Structures are given as structure tokens and as C-alpha cells.
Amino acid sequence: MPFKLRYSVNVDFVGAGAGPMEAINAGIQASGGGSTGQTKEFVTSVTSIPIALGAGSGQTLTAGDVTNLTNAMATDIAAQINAALTTINAWPTGGP
């Protein structure tokens, strides 16, 4: 059986004078700290879902499989973030 990797990545804008833990509410679990500005979420691209067939005994994951999965994830996320740079780079000047 193959294995697939699903992921989500957030790019948050932390405005001037705000630290990375700014605006955390006591009742909300914020694993990545706080943010006072915009956030853009990126998820697994349906056209490039990383899949590993399992090169180990009995089709188990190997360290090489993990490296291939995470490299494919990095390539996908980099492409998605680069495609959104115009939007992200407008945030410091008040863009949506």
C-alpha cells in the first residue's frame, strides 16, 4: 500500500512592533504563536500529492521514502508561496 503526505502551511504577517506571540487568546491553542496581520494558508496541491510506495520490507516506509515525501512537499509549498508573493508582499503596506 502506498503512503501519501498531507499538509497545511500558514504564512502570517506580524506587524511592526508586534512580537511572534502577539494577540494570543488565553483560551485558544496557538501552536505557531500569534499574529496581528493577515494569514494565507497553503494545503497539499491536488495535482502533486506526495506518494511513497514503501520501499521497505512489506512496503513499509524507509528513511528514503520520508526524504522523498518531504522534498516533494517542500517543492509544492515553495511553488504555491512563490505564486502568492504579490499578495503576501502587499501586507506590510496595508494590502489585503
Protein Blocks (a to p, Z undefined) as FASTA:
>chain_A
ZZddddddddddddehiafkgoiafklccfkopafbdcddddddfklcccdebjaghhia
cfklmmmmmmmmmmmmmmmmmmmmmmmmmmmnopZZ
